[in-house]
């Protein structure tokens, strides 16, 4: 049950990022997280693929956390006292944690 709830959350993240200026980074990333988790559970991909995905997600985290994504998206909206690039970095870190947890389950 938790598996499907968290994957649905990442699909929701993807849908909510469709109208962002940097949608081409976040929509595929969040869809990839959900699809990879399902594919790994169904044994369609192996841990090596998940490790590559985790490396990619950590790269995206660093890219957003250190402000490089502001080159693409210069909107500075704040929600819950967190600016958008920092929220996106948190999302990438959550995705990394989810993929790490999934990769250790089987």
N, C-alpha and C positions, 0 to 999 in steps of 0.2 A: 504494500500500500504506500509506504513512504517513498519507494522508488518511483512510482507513477506520479505522486504529488510533486516531488522535486523536479522530475522531468517536465511536467506540465508547467511548473514555474519558469523553467528556462525557455520553454516555448512562448510563454507569456512575455518574458523579457524580450524575446526576438520580435514579437508582434508590436510591442510598445516602442521599439526602436526604429520602426519602419519610417517614421516621419522625421527622424533626426538627420542633420547634415552628414553625419558619419555612419549612416545606416549600413553602408557597404562593408564596414568593419564588424559591427555588432550583430546584425541579423544573421549572417552566416556563422559567426562564432557561436552564438547561443543555439542555433539549430544544430550545429555540429556537436555541441556538448550533449544535447538530448538524443540525437541520432546515434552517437558513439556509445552512450550508456546502454541504449536498447540493443544495439548491434553486439556489444560485448556480452550482455546478458544472454542473448540468443546464440552466442559463440560464433558470430560471423566475423569478428575481428579478434586479435590477440592483444596481450598486454603491451607489446611493442608499439602498436598503434596508439594505445592510450598514453604511453609514455611520451610519444611524439606530440600528441595533443596537449599533454600537460606542459611540455616545453613551450609550445606555441602560446598557451594561455599565460604562462609566466612572462613570456616576452610581451604579450599584449598588456599584462598588468604593469610591467615596467614602463612600457610605451605611454600608457595613460597616467600612471602615478607621477611620473617625472615631467608631465606636461607636454609631451610631444604631440598628443592628440589635439591640443589646442591649435595647432597649425591647420588642421582640417576643420575643426568645430570651434568657432570662436564665440559661441553662446555661453554666457556666464550665469545661467539661471541657478538659483539656489533652492534646494528642497531639503527640509529638515536640517538646515544649517550646513549642508554639504554641497559644494559646487559640483556641477555635472561631471567634469573629468575625474574627480575623486569618487563619485558614485559609480562611474563606469569601471574604475580600478577595483572597487570593492566587488562589483559583479564578476570581473575576471578572476579575482581571488576566490570568490565563492565557487565559480565554475571549476577552477583548479582543484579546490578541496573536494568537490563532488566527484570529479573524475578520479582523483586519488583514492577516495573511499570506495568507489565502484571497482577500481582495479585491484583492490585488496580483498574483495569479497569472495572471489572464486579461486 
